């Protein structure tokens, strides 16, 4: 595994597999998944703009994030990629597939819905701003976030006074605010490649949309619900997540 600005190369050979993280995350949150994904190809994670080691500053439109992912696939120059995205990254993955079908072989979307209009960041703001920042240590981060502690431990950096979220909350609010203003069904209608949708059993997404997402994609979709799983399915139910993704990859890649 090696790093360069905004990109983590997890290793592997052959089929390019691009990993897109969720809001406030970074590419390294995929480490545990990448360990078994390298059996299927060359696995690379991208820090979304405003996150991790990627550049700061907008614009923050979904299409801009998808264009960043397209640039990475072109740079790899290894053929169409399997694009796997969690939450925000799942949205970017299917928008990429719709806008650049030549670059995408298949898509996995983890717990993201196309239409969240009417929702606002205000419902999250109080929670985020209640965090005991700066955290005193990585152990403090893990304890505070409980079941998602390992995930958030990847999303903080040490500064002189302790540990802070790497991404800027003001940027995150602006990114998420777009989802409350727009719907993305038109991009779903443009996904011509195979699509797997993995829904958390305890999802906070609008009911029924993830099943519709899988059913509506012209390239053919499969919808899997993981009972009891939280929003970060690959972290809260890793075996179930792995089973669903590996079955999909074996079908798509002809293994």
KEKE-3310 file (N, C-alpha, C; in steps of 0.2 Angstrom, whole numbers, plus 5000, padded with zeros to 4 digits):
npx = (5004:5003:5004:4999:4996:4979:4976:4975:4984:4980:4986:4987:4982:4978:4961:4954:4949:4940:4938:4926:4924:4913:4904:4914:4923:4938:4950:4957:4948:4944:4952:4951:4942:4949:4959:4954:4949:4959:4961:4954:4958:4966:4967:4961:4960:4951:4953:4940:4937:4941:4942:4952:4968:4966:4963:4958:4943:4929:4922:4907:4898:4889:4892:4905:4913:4911:4918:4931:4933:4932:4944:4953:4951:4954:4968:4973:4973:4969:4958:4940:4933:4928:4918:4916:4906:4903:4889:4889:4900:4894:4884:4892:4898:4887:4884:4895:4896:4884:4888:4900:4900:4910:4920:4917:4914:4906:4896:4895:4884:4883:4872:4864:4853:4843:4835:4833:4827:4822:4827:4838:4854:4853:4848:4859:4868:4869:4873:4885:4892:4893:4903:4917:4929:4945:4949:4957:4965:4968:4962:4952:4944:4940:4933:4923:4915:4911:4904:4907:4920:4933:4932:4930:4942:4951:4948:4953:4965:4981:4984:4992:4985:4978:4967:4958:4944:4948:4942:4933:4920:4911:4912:4908:4894:4890:4892:4883:4871:4867:4861:4849:4842:4841:4837:4842:4838:4838:4851:4852:4844:4853:4863:4871:4878:4881:4874:4875:4866:4868:4860:4858:4852:4847:4845:4845:4840:4828:4813:4812:4818:4831:4829:4822:4831:4840:4831:4828:4839:4846:4856:4854:4851:4854:4848:4852:4848:4855:4852:4851:4862:4872:4874:4887:4890:4900:4908:4900:4894:4904:4906:4894:4893:4905:4902:4891:4897:4908:4901:4894:4905:4911:4902:4901:4914:4916:4921)
npy = (4994:5011:5029:5044:5061:5063:5050:5033:5018:5002:4990:4975:4967:4969:4970:4986:4993:5005:5014:5024:5035:5039:5054:5065:5055:5046:5039:5029:5023:5012:5002:4989:4982:4983:4973:4961:4963:4965:4952:4952:4962:4977:4988:5004:5019:5034:5050:5061:5078:5090:5081:5070:5069:5076:5090:5106:5116:5121:5119:5110:5102:5087:5082:5087:5080:5067:5069:5070:5057:5051:5056:5049:5036:5037:5040:5029:5020:5007:5001:5000:5003:4994:5002:5006:5012:5021:5028:5044:5042:5032:5038:5046:5036:5031:5041:5044:5032:5034:5046:5043:5030:5023:5022:5014:4998:4991:4994:4997:5001:5008:5010:5022:5034:5041:5052:5064:5076:5090:5087:5093:5100:5104:5095:5087:5096:5100:5088:5085:5097:5095:5086:5082:5090:5097:5079:5069:5058:5045:5034:5040:5045:5032:5027:5037:5036:5023:5009:5013:5018:5013:5017:5031:5034:5034:5046:5057:5070:5073:5088:5102:5104:5092:5079:5082:5082:5079:5084:5099:5105:5115:5114:5101:5103:5110:5102:5091:5098:5100:5088:5089:5097:5092:5079:5063:5054:5054:5051:5038:5032:5032:5022:5010:4999:4983:4984:4984:4986:4989:4989:4996:4988:4996:5008:5026:5031:5036:5026:5012:5017:5012:5000:5003:5010:4999:4992:5000:5004:5003:4994:4983:4978:4973:4971:4971:4969:4971:4964:4973:4980:4995:5012:5012:4999:4990:4990:4988:4976:4966:4953:4950:4960:4958:4945:4948:4957:4950:4939:4947:4952:4940:4936:4947:4948:4936:4925)
npz = (5000:4996:4997:4989:4985:4990:4985:4988:4986:4987:4982:4973:4957:4939:4935:4938:4953:4961:4975:4984:4997:5011:5017:5027:5028:5022:5010:5017:5026:5020:5022:5028:5020:5008:5009:5006:4994:4985:4979:4968:4960:4955:4968:4972:4982:4983:4990:4992:4986:4998:5008:5018:5011:5000:4989:4996:4996:4985:4969:4975:4969:4965:4952:4951:4960:4954:4942:4947:4951:4939:4932:4940:4936:4922:4923:4929:4918:4915:4910:4910:4927:4941:4952:4969:4981:4997:5004:5002:4993:4986:4978:4970:4963:4955:4948:4941:4933:4925:4918:4912:4905:4898:4907:4917:4924:4933:4947:4965:4977:4993:5005:5001:4995:4981:4982:4993:4996:5005:5017:5029:5034:5046:5056:5059:5063:5077:5083:5078:5082:5095:5098:5108:5104:5104:5102:5114:5112:5100:5106:5113:5103:5098:5109:5110:5099:5099:5091:5078:5080:5075:5062:5063:5068:5058:5052:5058:5063:5071:5080:5087:5099:5101:5094:5078:5067:5050:5039:5035:5044:5040:5026:5024:5028:5017:5006:5009:5010:4997:4993:4999:4991:4978:4967:4961:4952:4938:4934:4939:4930:4919:4921:4914:4917:4927:4944:4961:4976:4992:5007:5023:5037:5047:5041:5038:5027:5015:5015:5004:4993:4990:4985:4974:4967:4963:4955:4945:4938:4921:4918:4925:4941:4958:4974:4991:5008:5024:5038:5054:5052:5053:5046:5040:5033:5029:5039:5051:5048:5042:5037:5030:5021:5014:5008:5000:4991:4985:4979:4969:4962:4957:4948:4939:4935:4929:4937)
capx = (5000:5007:5000:5001:4991:4972:4975:4979:4985:4980:4989:4983:4984:4973:4955:4954:4943:4940:4934:4924:4921:4907:4905:4918:4928:4944:4951:4960:4943:4942:4958:4949:4939:4954:4963:4951:4947:4965:4961:4950:4960:4970:4962:4964:4955:4951:4950:4935:4939:4939:4943:4959:4974:4964:4964:4953:4939:4925:4915:4905:4893:4890:4896:4912:4916:4911:4923:4937:4934:4933:4951:4958:4951:4958:4975:4975:4974:4969:4952:4934:4934:4923:4918:4913:4905:4899:4885:4891:4904:4889:4881:4897:4899:4882:4884:4901:4894:4880:4891:4906:4900:4916:4925:4914:4912:4901:4895:4892:4882:4882:4867:4863:4847:4843:4831:4833:4825:4818:4831:4843:4860:4852:4847:4865:4873:4869:4876:4892:4895:4893:4909:4922:4934:4949:4949:4963:4969:4964:4958:4947:4940:4937:4928:4917:4911:4908:4904:4910:4926:4938:4930:4932:4949:4954:4946:4955:4972:4984:4987:4995:4980:4974:4964:4953:4942:4952:4938:4930:4913:4907:4912:4903:4887:4888:4891:4877:4865:4865:4857:4842:4839:4841:4836:4847:4835:4840:4858:4851:4842:4859:4868:4870:4882:4878:4873:4873:4865:4868:4856:4859:4845:4845:4846:4841:4838:4820:4811:4810:4822:4837:4826:4820:4838:4843:4827:4827:4845:4845:4861:4852:4853:4853:4847:4853:4847:4859:4848:4855:4868:4872:4875:4893:4889:4906:4911:4896:4893:4909:4906:4888:4895:4910:4899:4887:4901:4911:4896:4893:4911:4912:4897:4903:4921:4916:4925)
capy = (5000:5017:5035:5050:5066:5061:5043:5027:5012:4996:4985:4970:4967:4968:4974:4992:4993:5011:5015:5031:5035:5043:5061:5066:5050:5047:5033:5024:5020:5006:4997:4982:4979:4982:4967:4955:4965:4964:4946:4953:4967:4983:4992:5011:5023:5041:5055:5066:5084:5093:5076:5067:5073:5079:5098:5110:5121:5118:5118:5104:5099:5080:5081:5088:5074:5061:5070:5068:5050:5049:5057:5044:5030:5038:5040:5022:5018:5000:4999:5002:5001:4992:5007:5004:5018:5021:5034:5050:5039:5028:5043:5048:5031:5030:5047:5043:5027:5037:5051:5041:5023:5020:5021:5010:4991:4989:4999:4994:5007:5006:5014:5029:5035:5046:5058:5066:5083:5092:5086:5099:5098:5107:5090:5084:5101:5100:5082:5086:5102:5093:5082:5084:5092:5091:5073:5069:5053:5040:5029:5044:5044:5026:5027:5042:5034:5016:5004:5016:5021:5012:5021:5038:5035:5036:5052:5063:5071:5076:5095:5104:5103:5086:5076:5085:5079:5081:5088:5105:5105:5120:5111:5095:5105:5113:5096:5088:5103:5099:5082:5091:5102:5089:5072:5060:5048:5054:5048:5031:5030:5032:5017:5005:4993:4980:4988:4981:4991:4986:4993:4994:4986:5001:5014:5032:5033:5036:5019:5010:5020:5009:4994:5006:5011:4993:4989:5005:5005:4999:4989:4977:4979:4968:4974:4967:4972:4968:4966:4975:4984:5002:5015:5009:4992:4986:4991:4985:4969:4965:4947:4950:4965:4954:4940:4951:4960:4945:4936:4951:4953:4934:4936:4953:4947:4929:4920)
capz = (5000:4996:4997:4986:4987:4988:4982:4992:4982:4991:4979:4968:4950:4935:4935:4942:4958:4964:4981:4985:5004:5013:5019:5032:5028:5018:5007:5021:5029:5016:5023:5029:5014:5002:5011:5002:4987:4980:4976:4962:4955:4957:4972:4973:4985:4982:4995:4989:4987:5004:5013:5018:5008:4994:4989:4999:4992:4981:4970:4979:4966:4964:4946:4951:4963:4949:4937:4950:4951:4932:4931:4942:4932:4916:4925:4930:4912:4916:4908:4915:4934:4946:4957:4975:4985:5003:5006:4997:4987:4981:4974:4965:4959:4950:4943:4936:4928:4920:4914:4909:4905:4895:4912:4923:4922:4937:4953:4971:4981:5000:5009:4999:4991:4976:4983:5000:4996:5011:5023:5030:5038:5053:5060:5060:5065:5084:5085:5076:5086:5102:5099:5112:5100:5101:5106:5118:5109:5096:5110:5115:5097:5097:5114:5109:5093:5100:5086:5072:5082:5071:5056:5064:5070:5052:5049:5062:5062:5077:5079:5093:5105:5101:5087:5075:5061:5045:5034:5038:5045:5035:5019:5024:5028:5010:5002:5011:5008:4990:4993:5002:4986:4972:4967:4957:4948:4931:4934:4940:4923:4915:4923:4910:4919:4933:4950:4967:4981:4999:5011:5030:5040:5051:5037:5039:5020:5014:5014:4998:4987:4988:4981:4968:4964:4960:4950:4940:4934:4915:4917:4929:4948:4964:4981:4997:5014:5029:5045:5060:5050:5053:5040:5037:5033:5028:5046:5056:5046:5037:5033:5026:5016:5009:5004:4994:4986:4982:4974:4963:4958:4953:4942:4934:4932:4926:4940)
cpx = (5004:5002:5003:4995:4984:4971:4979:4979:4986:4984:4984:4985:4978:4967:4955:4948:4944:4936:4933:4921:4915:4909:4909:4923:4934:4945:4953:4955:4941:4948:4956:4946:4944:4958:4961:4950:4953:4965:4957:4952:4965:4966:4965:4958:4956:4949:4946:4938:4936:4940:4950:4964:4972:4964:4957:4949:4935:4927:4913:4899:4894:4894:4903:4916:4916:4917:4930:4938:4935:4941:4955:4957:4955:4966:4977:4977:4974:4962:4946:4935:4927:4923:4913:4912:4901:4896:4886:4895:4899:4886:4886:4898:4894:4882:4890:4899:4889:4883:4897:4905:4906:4921:4923:4912:4906:4901:4892:4891:4880:4878:4867:4857:4847:4840:4830:4831:4821:4822:4836:4849:4858:4851:4853:4869:4874:4873:4884:4896:4896:4899:4914:4929:4938:4949:4956:4968:4965:4960:4952:4942:4936:4931:4922:4912:4909:4909:4907:4917:4932:4938:4933:4939:4954:4953:4948:4963:4975:4986:4990:4991:4976:4972:4958:4950:4946:4948:4935:4923:4909:4907:4908:4896:4885:4887:4884:4870:4862:4860:4849:4838:4838:4839:4841:4845:4837:4847:4857:4849:4847:4864:4867:4874:4879:4879:4871:4872:4864:4865:4857:4852:4843:4847:4842:4839:4831:4818:4810:4815:4828:4835:4825:4826:4840:4838:4826:4833:4845:4850:4859:4855:4851:4853:4847:4852:4851:4856:4853:4861:4867:4874:4882:4893:4895:4910:4907:4894:4898:4908:4900:4890:4900:4906:4895:4892:4905:4907:4895:4899:4912:4908:4899:4909:4921:4920:4921)
cpy = (5006:5023:5040:5055:5064:5054:5038:5021:5006:4990:4980:4972:4966:4972:4980:4992:5000:5012:5022:5031:5039:5050:5060:5060:5051:5040:5027:5021:5013:5001:4990:4978:4978:4976:4961:4957:4964:4957:4947:4958:4972:4988:4999:5015:5030:5045:5060:5073:5087:5087:5073:5071:5076:5087:5100:5114:5117:5119:5111:5101:5091:5078:5082:5082:5068:5062:5069:5061:5047:5050:5052:5038:5031:5038:5033:5018:5010:4997:5001:4999:4998:4998:5006:5010:5017:5028:5039:5047:5035:5032:5045:5043:5030:5036:5046:5037:5030:5042:5049:5033:5020:5018:5016:5003:4989:4994:4995:5001:5004:5011:5021:5029:5041:5052:5059:5073:5084:5091:5091:5096:5100:5101:5086:5089:5101:5094:5083:5091:5101:5088:5085:5086:5097:5085:5072:5063:5049:5036:5033:5044:5038:5025:5031:5039:5027:5012:5007:5019:5019:5016:5028:5039:5036:5043:5058:5064:5074:5083:5096:5103:5097:5083:5080:5081:5083:5086:5094:5105:5109:5117:5105:5097:5107:5107:5093:5092:5102:5093:5084:5095:5098:5082:5069:5054:5048:5051:5040:5028:5029:5026:5011:4998:4989:4984:4984:4986:4987:4991:4991:4993:4992:5008:5020:5035:5032:5029:5018:5012:5016:5002:4997:5007:5005:4991:4994:5006:5000:4994:4983:4978:4973:4972:4969:4971:4968:4969:4968:4979:4991:5005:5013:5002:4988:4986:4987:4978:4967:4958:4947:4955:4961:4949:4943:4954:4955:4941:4940:4952:4946:4934:4941:4951:4940:4924:4914)
cpz = (5000:4995:4992:4987:4985:4985:4987:4987:4986:4988:4975:4961:4945:4935:4940:4946:4961:4970:4983:4992:5005:5015:5026:5033:5024:5015:5012:5025:5026:5017:5023:5023:5008:5003:5007:4995:4982:4977:4969:4957:4959:4961:4974:4977:4984:4988:4991:4991:4994:5010:5013:5016:5002:4994:4993:4995:4987:4974:4973:4975:4965:4958:4946:4955:4958:4944:4940:4950:4943:4930:4934:4938:4925:4918:4926:4923:4911:4913:4912:4922:4937:4951:4963:4979:4991:5003:5000:4991:4983:4976:4968:4961:4953:4945:4938:4931:4923:4916:4910:4908:4902:4901:4918:4921:4926:4943:4959:4975:4988:5004:5007:4994:4987:4977:4990:5001:5002:5017:5023:5034:5045:5058:5062:5064:5073:5086:5084:5080:5093:5103:5103:5109:5103:5105:5109:5115:5104:5100:5112:5109:5097:5103:5113:5104:5094:5094:5079:5074:5078:5064:5057:5066:5064:5049:5053:5061:5069:5075:5086:5100:5105:5094:5085:5069:5055:5040:5038:5038:5040:5028:5019:5024:5021:5006:5003:5009:5001:4989:4995:4996:4980:4972:4961:4953:4941:4930:4935:4933:4918:4916:4919:4912:4925:4939:4956:4972:4988:5004:5018:5033:5044:5048:5039:5032:5019:5012:5006:4992:4985:4984:4974:4964:4960:4954:4944:4935:4927:4914:4921:4936:4953:4970:4986:5003:5020:5036:5050:5058:5051:5046:5036:5038:5032:5035:5051:5054:5041:5033:5028:5020:5011:5005:4999:4989:4982:4977:4968:4959:4954:4947:4937:4931:4929:4930:4943)
residu = (UNK:UNK:UNK:UNK:UNK:UNK:UNK:UNK:UNK:UNK:UNK:UNK:UNK:UNK:UNK:UNK:UNK:UNK:UNK:UNK:UNK:UNK:UNK:UNK:UNK:UNK:UNK:UNK:UNK:UNK:UNK:UNK:UNK:UNK:UNK:UNK:UNK:UNK:UNK:UNK:UNK:UNK:UNK:UNK:UNK:UNK:UNK:UNK:UNK:UNK:UNK:UNK:UNK:UNK:UNK:UNK:UNK:UNK:UNK:UNK:UNK:UNK:UNK:UNK:UNK:UNK:UNK:UNK:UNK:UNK:UNK:UNK:UNK:UNK:UNK:UNK:UNK:UNK:UNK:UNK:UNK:UNK:UNK:UNK:UNK:UNK:UNK:UNK:UNK:UNK:UNK:UNK:UNK:UNK:UNK:UNK:UNK:UNK:UNK:UNK:UNK:UNK:UNK:UNK:UNK:UNK:UNK:UNK:UNK:UNK:UNK:UNK:UNK:UNK:UNK:UNK:UNK:UNK:UNK:UNK:UNK:UNK:UNK:UNK:UNK:UNK:UNK:UNK:UNK:UNK:UNK:UNK:UNK:UNK:UNK:UNK:UNK:UNK:UNK:UNK:UNK:UNK:UNK:UNK:UNK:UNK:UNK:UNK:UNK:UNK:UNK:UNK:UNK:UNK:UNK:UNK:UNK:UNK:UNK:UNK:UNK:UNK:UNK:UNK:UNK:UNK:UNK:UNK:UNK:UNK:UNK:UNK:UNK:UNK:UNK:UNK:UNK:UNK:UNK:UNK:UNK:UNK:UNK:UNK:UNK:UNK:UNK:UNK:UNK:UNK:UNK:UNK:UNK:UNK:UNK:UNK:UNK:UNK:UNK:UNK:UNK:UNK:UNK:UNK:UNK:UNK:UNK:UNK:UNK:UNK:UNK:UNK:UNK:UNK:UNK:UNK:UNK:UNK:UNK:UNK:UNK:UNK:UNK:UNK:UNK:UNK:UNK:UNK:UNK:UNK:UNK:UNK:UNK:UNK:UNK:UNK:UNK:UNK:UNK:UNK:UNK:UNK:UNK:UNK:UNK:UNK:UNK:UNK:UNK:UNK:UNK:UNK:UNK:UNK:UNK)
# end
